[in-house]
Amino acid sequence: MRTAVKTAKEAQLKFMSYTQQQVDDIVKAVAEVAFKESERLAYMAVEETGMGVAVHKKIKNEVGSRDVYESIKDMKTVGIIGEDKVKKVVEIAAPFGVVAGIIPTTNPTSTAFFKTLISLKTRNAIVVSPHPYAVNCTHEALKVCDAAAVKAGAPEGLIQCLTMSSMEATQQLMKHPDVNLILATGGGALVKAAYSSGKPAYGVGPGNVPVYIERSAKVEKAVRDIVNSKSFDYGTICATEQAIVVDKNILELVNRELKKNGAYILSDEEKRIMEKVVSPSPGKVNPKIVGRSPQTIAKLAGISIPEGTRVIIGMETKVGKDVPFSLEKLSPVFAMYVADDVNHAKEICMSLLDIGGRGHSLSIHTENDSIAREFAVEMPVSRIMVNTMSSVGAVGGTTGLMPSFTLGCGTFGGNITSDNVTAKHLLNIKRMAYGTKEVTLPSHQEVEKNSTTDQVVSEVMTKVGSDGDIDPEVVKNLVSEIVKQLTK
């Protein structure tokens, strides 16, 4: 780890002298090769971690390479990047230095692509710490990026990846004196460690995303989007919907559409069995279900589900750390709540966010825009997806949001930003300001005169007393005239 940081720092100092064109050529080359290798690395990630769906991880890799590149390619990140000719303020970009990138097991290659591209675009070096269960695929993703970068003219050593990941190595990396910024994507303990390292850090909180199907929604499309989103890569994106909240007036219609789209709704007895599989101990989700197929999860519970089942649903009325279905499950397992009206739906959504998803995301399907805006104003989340797949929409796949695999939760979730983190977050902006206004400062003699005047006025008013009829301003003016005469 220490060798990796040293090498990265030396390379970054060389990178400082590169022009915008040189930087852009390198970033383009890396993005193109990463996109080309998306499929191979997707299959490698699934094979190593046992999580997710390879064809879906391929899409993630493509978003993390091509879409991220398209969103940052025209951004100025070298030298003078902005000038206000009226206010006479010039903005100059400066890199942070060495970035520590912590990569999760759920998105081990796409997140590696993303963090590498935004680091290189801003003339930063990156040292990646992969998840212990995804070392090989993350390392291979970084090898692909590094080879392309060097071929395009980047200094050797700019991209580093630890090949023997451990929590101790990661913690030491985050505290290393030559690391200037931490990009932490992972569990709550990891993010907390990043914030406790004494270094600037972008950490992201958990997502326990509610999705509200309001009575005016186009139910057929809404349900199709929700099931597609939840089954995408077996629910491993943190912005994936975790609980459906449906208006009671359309419950029957929603249930019918859910079954048409491959959802299996558990019986009360099956739900009780499944609860123990989802969360064997209060507040903790079973890692054996994360990113696994509905069939694998059903088998763990000893439950028989129809062939072709895409998501598993348990009807729920309670919310809490001790209520397994109300937790963030990172798998194709849903809770479903029935709301009496919009206000009741808000209460349920707020409760779900309060147990582990504050600041992250919320999804709503409605044709009533005023209700969507109500939720946007009132819910403590950083992004609200309307009439789209939450998982893909939050990372910029089906929305106009910035393509990103690091989604800030703002102070709602204990994060420094509520943005979709991108290249602009890895820049120091220096400002050069020309003088545009004149300020006349009082002379030393004037300061002394004012001081003498205030002292005399204070003494006079003390002798006269508070009941006196003399106006302090009159006394001040009189004393000022006397002082002027004496100092001529």
C-alpha positions in Angstrom: 0.0 0.0 0.0 2.8 2.4 0.9 4.6 1.6 -2.3 1.4 2.2 -4.3 0.8 5.6 -2.7 4.5 6.6 -3.3 4.4 5.6 -6.9 1.0 7.3 -7.5 2.3 10.5 -5.9 5.4 10.6 -8.1 3.3 10.1 -11.2 0.8 12.7 -10.2 3.5 15.3 -9.8 4.4 14.7 -13.4 0.8 14.7 -14.5 0.5 18.3 -13.1 2.3 19.7 -16.1 -0.1 18.1 -18.7 -2.2 20.3 -20.9 -6.0 20.0 -21.2 -5.6 18.3 -24.6 -3.2 15.7 -23.2 -5.5 15.0 -20.3 -8.5 14.6 -22.5 -6.7 12.3 -24.9 -5.8 10.0 -21.9 -9.3 10.0 -20.5 -10.8 9.2 -23.9 -8.5 6.3 -24.4 -9.3 4.8 -21.0 -13.0 5.2 -21.5 -12.9 3.5 -24.9 -10.9 0.5 -23.7 -13.1 0.2 -20.5 -16.2 0.2 -22.7 -14.7 -2.4 -25.0 -13.9 -4.7 -22.0 -17.3 -4.2 -20.3 -18.6 -7.6 -21.1 -15.5 -9.6 -20.2 -15.2 -7.9 -16.9 -18.9 -8.2 -16.1 -18.7 -12.0 -16.4 -15.4 -12.0 -14.4 -17.1 -10.0 -11.6 -20.1 -12.4 -11.4 -17.8 -15.4 -11.3 -15.7 -14.0 -8.5 -18.3 -12.5 -6.3 -21.3 -14.8 -7.0 -23.5 -11.6 -7.1 -25.7 -10.1 -9.8 -26.3 -10.8 -13.5 -23.5 -10.6 -16.0 -25.5 -8.9 -18.8 -26.6 -6.3 -16.3 -23.1 -5.7 -15.0 -22.1 -5.2 -18.6 -24.6 -2.3 -18.8 -23.2 -0.9 -15.5 -19.7 -1.1 -16.9 -20.8 0.7 -20.1 -22.5 3.5 -18.0 -19.3 3.7 -15.8 -17.1 4.1 -18.9 -19.0 5.6 -21.9 -21.7 7.5 -20.2 -19.4 8.9 -17.5 -17.0 10.0 -20.3 -19.7 11.7 -22.3 -20.7 13.7 -19.2 -17.2 15.0 -18.4 -15.4 15.1 -21.8 -16.1 18.8 -22.4 -15.4 19.9 -18.8 -12.4 22.3 -18.4 -10.1 20.9 -15.6 -6.7 22.4 -16.4 -5.5 26.0 -16.0 -8.0 28.8 -16.3 -11.5 27.3 -16.4 -13.7 30.3 -16.0 -13.6 34.1 -16.0 -16.2 36.8 -15.0 -15.1 39.8 -17.0 -17.6 42.1 -15.2 -16.5 41.2 -11.6 -12.9 40.6 -12.8 -12.6 37.2 -11.1 -10.6 34.4 -12.8 -11.0 30.7 -11.8 -8.1 28.3 -12.0 -8.3 24.5 -11.6 -5.9 22.6 -9.4 -6.0 18.8 -8.7 -6.3 17.3 -5.2 -3.4 15.0 -5.6 -3.7 11.3 -4.7 -7.2 9.9 -4.5 -8.0 6.8 -2.4 -10.8 4.9 -4.2 -12.7 2.3 -2.1 -14.6 -0.1 -4.3 -17.7 -2.2 -3.2 -18.2 -5.9 -3.9 -21.7 -5.1 -5.5 -20.2 -2.9 -8.3 -16.6 -3.9 -8.4 -15.7 -3.0 -12.0 -18.1 -0.3 -13.0 -17.2 1.8 -9.9 -13.5 1.2 -10.6 -14.0 2.6 -14.1 -16.0 5.6 -12.9 -13.5 6.6 -10.1 -10.6 6.2 -12.4 -12.1 8.4 -15.2 -13.1 11.3 -12.9 -9.6 11.2 -11.2 -7.7 11.3 -14.5 -9.9 14.0 -15.9 -8.9 16.3 -13.0 -5.1 15.4 -13.1 -5.3 13.3 -9.9 -3.7 9.9 -9.3 -5.8 7.1 -7.9 -5.0 4.2 -5.5 -7.8 1.7 -5.4 -8.6 -0.6 -2.5 -10.9 -3.4 -3.9 -13.3 -5.3 -1.8 -11.8 -8.5 -0.4 -14.4 -10.6 -2.3 -13.7 -8.8 -5.6 -9.9 -8.3 -5.7 -9.3 -10.0 -9.1 -12.0 -8.4 -11.2 -11.3 -4.9 -9.8 -7.6 -5.4 -10.3 -8.2 -6.5 -13.9 -10.4 -3.5 -14.5 -7.6 -1.2 -13.3 -5.0 -3.0 -15.4 -7.1 -2.3 -18.5 -7.4 1.4 -17.5 -3.7 1.7 -16.7 -2.5 0.1 -19.9 -4.7 2.4 -22.0 -3.6 5.5 -20.0 0.1 4.8 -20.4 -0.3 4.1 -24.1 -2.1 7.5 -24.5 0.9 9.2 -22.8 0.0 9.2 -19.1 2.9 8.9 -16.6 3.4 5.3 -15.5 2.1 4.6 -12.0 -0.8 7.0 -12.1 -3.4 4.2 -11.5 -2.7 1.9 -8.6 -4.7 -1.1 -7.3 -4.0 -3.0 -4.1 -3.7 -6.7 -4.9 -4.2 -8.0 -1.4 -7.1 -6.1 0.0 -7.8 -6.1 3.7 -9.6 -3.7 6.1 -6.3 -2.9 7.8 -4.7 -1.9 4.5 -7.8 0.1 3.5 -7.7 2.0 6.9 -4.0 2.7 6.6 -4.5 3.9 3.0 -7.2 6.4 4.1 -4.8 7.7 6.8 -1.7 7.9 4.6 -0.1 11.4 4.7 0.2 11.5 0.9 -3.4 10.6 0.3 -5.4 13.9 -0.3 -9.0 12.7 -0.8 -11.1 9.6 -0.1 -13.8 8.4 -2.4 -15.6 5.8 -0.3 -18.3 3.5 -1.6 -19.3 0.7 0.8 -21.0 -0.1 4.0 -21.7 2.3 6.9 -18.7 1.2 8.9 -16.4 1.9 5.9 -17.9 5.3 5.2 -17.6 6.2 8.9 -13.9 5.2 8.9 -13.4 7.4 5.9 -14.9 10.4 7.6 -12.9 9.6 10.8 -9.5 9.4 8.9 -8.8 13.1 9.2 -8.9 13.5 5.4 -11.4 15.1 3.1 -13.8 12.4 2.0 -16.8 11.8 -0.2 -18.7 8.9 1.5 -22.1 7.7 0.6 -24.8 6.5 3.0 -27.1 3.5 2.6 -30.2 3.6 0.4 -33.5 2.2 1.7 -35.5 3.5 -1.3 -39.3 3.6 -1.0 -41.3 3.6 -4.2 -44.8 5.1 -4.1 -47.4 4.1 -6.6 -49.9 6.9 -6.4 -53.5 6.4 -7.5 -53.1 8.4 -10.7 -50.1 6.4 -11.9 -50.0 4.5 -15.1 -50.0 1.2 -13.3 -48.9 -1.1 -16.1 -45.8 1.0 -16.8 -45.1 1.7 -13.1 -45.1 -2.0 -12.1 -43.0 -2.9 -15.2 -40.4 -0.3 -14.3 -40.3 -1.3 -10.6 -39.9 -5.0 -11.3 -37.3 -4.3 -14.0 -35.4 -2.0 -11.7 -35.5 -4.4 -8.7 -34.4 -7.4 -10.8 -31.6 -5.4 -12.5 -28.3 -7.1 -11.4 -30.4 -8.7 -8.6 -30.9 -5.4 -6.7 -27.2 -4.5 -6.1 -27.4 -0.8 -6.9 -28.0 1.2 -3.7 -30.7 3.3 -5.4 -32.8 0.2 -6.1 -36.3 0.3 -4.8 -36.6 -1.6 -1.5 -40.3 -1.2 -0.5 -43.4 -0.6 -2.6 -46.0 1.8 -1.1 -49.3 1.5 -3.0 -52.6 3.5 -2.7 -55.3 1.1 -1.5 -57.6 2.2 -4.3 -55.3 0.5 -6.9 -53.9 -2.4 -4.8 -55.8 -5.1 -6.8 -54.6 -3.7 -10.1 -51.1 -3.4 -8.9 -51.1 -7.0 -7.6 -52.4 -8.2 -10.9 -49.6 -6.4 -12.8 -47.0 -7.6 -10.4 -47.9 -11.2 -11.0 -47.9 -10.6 -14.8 -44.3 -9.2 -14.4 -42.9 -12.2 -12.5 -43.5 -11.2 -8.9 -44.2 -13.8 -6.3 -46.2 -12.6 -3.3 -45.5 -14.7 -0.2 -48.2 -16.2 2.0 -48.2 -15.2 5.7 -46.5 -18.4 6.6 -43.9 -18.1 3.8 -43.2 -14.6 4.8 -42.4 -15.6 8.4 -39.9 -18.2 7.2 -38.4 -15.7 4.7 -37.9 -13.1 7.5 -35.4 -15.4 9.2 -33.4 -15.8 5.9 -33.5 -12.0 5.1 -32.3 -11.0 8.6 -31.2 -13.7 11.0 -30.4 -11.0 13.7 -32.2 -7.7 14.2 -31.0 -4.9 11.9 -28.6 -7.1 10.0 -29.3 -8.3 6.4 -28.0 -11.8 5.6 -25.0 -11.4 3.2 -26.0 -14.7 1.6 -29.0 -13.0 -0.1 -27.2 -9.9 -1.4 -27.1 -9.9 -5.2 -28.5 -13.4 -5.4 -31.4 -14.7 -7.6 -34.9 -15.1 -6.3 -34.5 -18.9 -6.8 -31.3 -19.0 -4.7 -33.0 -17.0 -1.9 -36.2 -19.1 -2.0 -34.0 -22.2 -1.7 -32.3 -20.8 1.3 -35.7 -20.5 2.9 -37.0 -23.8 1.7 -39.8 -22.2 -0.2 -41.0 -23.2 -3.6 -41.6 -20.4 -6.1 -42.8 -20.5 -9.7 -40.3 -20.8 -12.5 -39.5 -17.4 -14.0 -40.0 -15.5 -10.7 -38.1 -12.2 -10.9 -38.9 -10.7 -7.5 -40.2 -11.9 -4.1 -42.7 -9.7 -2.2 -43.8 -9.8 1.4 -46.8 -7.8 2.5 -45.8 -5.6 5.5 -47.5 -3.2 7.9 -44.6 -2.4 10.3 -41.3 -0.5 9.9 -38.2 -1.0 12.1 -34.8 -2.4 12.5 -36.4 -5.6 13.8 -38.7 -5.8 10.8 -36.6 -7.7 8.2 -38.6 -6.8 5.1 -38.4 -3.0 5.9 -34.5 -3.1 5.7 -32.3 -2.4 2.7 -32.0 -5.9 1.3 -29.8 -5.4 -1.8 -31.6 -8.3 -3.4 -34.7 -9.0 -5.5 -36.8 -9.1 -2.3 -39.5 -6.4 -1.7 -41.7 -5.3 1.2 -45.1 -3.9 0.1 -47.2 -1.5 2.2 -50.7 -0.3 1.5 -51.4 3.4 2.1 -54.8 4.9 2.8 -54.0 8.2 1.1 -51.1 10.5 0.1 -50.4 11.6 3.7 -50.3 8.0 4.9 -47.9 7.2 2.1 -45.6 10.0 3.2 -45.6 8.7 6.7 -44.6 5.2 5.5 -41.9 6.5 3.2 -40.5 8.7 6.0 -40.4 5.8 8.4 -38.6 3.6 5.9 -36.0 6.4 5.3 -35.5 6.9 9.0 -34.3 3.4 9.6 -31.5 3.6 7.1 -32.1 5.5 3.9 -32.2 9.2 4.8 -30.6 11.4 2.2 -30.4 8.8 -0.5 -33.3 8.4 -3.0 -37.0 8.0 -3.3 -39.1 6.9 -6.3 -42.6 7.9 -7.2 -45.0 6.9 -10.0 -47.8 9.5 -10.5 -49.5 11.5 -13.2 -50.2 14.3 -10.6 -47.1 16.5 -10.8 -48.1 18.5 -7.7 -47.9 15.4 -5.6 -44.5 14.5 -7.0 -43.3 18.0 -6.1 -44.8 17.6 -2.6 -42.7 14.5 -2.0 -39.7 16.3 -3.5 -40.0 19.2 -1.1 -40.9 17.1 2.0 -38.9 13.9 1.9 -35.3 14.0 3.3 -33.6 12.6 0.2 -31.2 13.9 -2.3 -32.8 12.6 -5.5 -36.4 11.9 -6.4 -37.1 9.7 -9.5 -40.4 10.2 -11.2 -42.0 7.6 -13.4 -38.8 5.7 -14.1 -36.6 2.9 -12.8 -35.0 4.1 -9.6 -31.8 2.0 -9.8 -30.8 3.1 -13.2 -32.4 6.5 -13.0 -30.5 7.6 -9.9 -27.1 6.9 -11.6 -28.1 8.9 -14.6 -29.1 6.0 -16.9 -32.7 7.0 -17.6 -32.7 10.6 -16.2 -30.8 13.8 -16.7 -28.9 13.3 -13.5 -25.1 13.2 -13.7 -23.8 9.7 -14.5 -22.2 8.6 -11.2 -21.6 5.5 -9.0 -21.1 7.6 -5.9 -24.4 9.1 -4.9 -24.2 11.7 -2.1 -26.8 11.7 0.7 -26.2 15.3 2.0 -26.4 16.1 5.6 -29.7 14.1 5.8 -27.4 11.0 5.6 -24.3 12.4 7.2 -22.5 13.2 3.9 -20.8 16.4 2.7 -22.7 16.6 -0.6 -26.1 15.6 -2.0 -24.8 15.5 -5.6 -24.1 12.7 -7.9 -20.3 12.9 -7.4 -18.3 13.5 -10.6 -15.1 15.2 -11.8 -16.0 18.7 -10.6 -15.9 17.3 -7.0 -12.2 16.4 -7.4 -11.0 19.9 -8.2 -9.7 22.7 -6.1 -10.9 26.0 -7.7 -8.5 28.9 -7.1 -9.8 32.4 -7.7 -7.8 35.4 -8.8 -9.7 38.7 -8.1 -8.8 42.2 -9.5 -9.6 45.3 -7.6 -12.9 46.8 -8.7 -13.9 49.0 -5.8 -12.2 51.8 -3.8 -12.5 52.0 -0.1 -11.5 55.1 1.8 -10.1 54.3 5.2 -10.0 56.9 8.1 -6.6 58.4 8.9 -4.8 57.7 12.2 -5.6 61.3 13.3 -9.3 60.9 12.5 -9.4 57.7 14.5 -7.8 59.4 17.5 -10.2 62.4 17.2 -13.2 60.0 17.2 -11.9 58.2 20.2 -11.4 61.5 22.1 -14.9 62.7 21.1 -16.5 59.4 22.3 -14.7 59.5 25.6 -15.7 63.2 26.3 -19.3 62.5 25.4 -19.4 59.4 27.6 -18.1 61.4 30.6 -20.6 64.3 30.1 -23.5 61.9 29.8 -22.4 60.1 33.0 -22.3 63.4 34.9 -25.7 64.5 33.6 -27.3 61.1 34.3 -29.9 59.1 32.4 -32.7 61.5 33.5 -31.0 64.5 31.8 -32.6 66.4 28.9 -29.4 66.6 26.9 -29.3 64.7 23.6 -26.0 62.7 23.3 -25.8 63.6 19.6 -25.9 67.3 20.4 -23.1 66.8 22.9 -21.1 64.7 20.3 -21.4 67.4 17.6 -20.4 70.2 20.1 -17.3 68.3 21.3 -16.3 67.5 17.7 -16.4 71.2 16.9 -14.3 72.0 20.0 -11.7 69.3 19.1 -11.5 70.6 15.5 -10.7 74.1 16.8 -8.1 72.8 19.3 -6.3 70.7 16.7 -6.1 73.4 14.0 
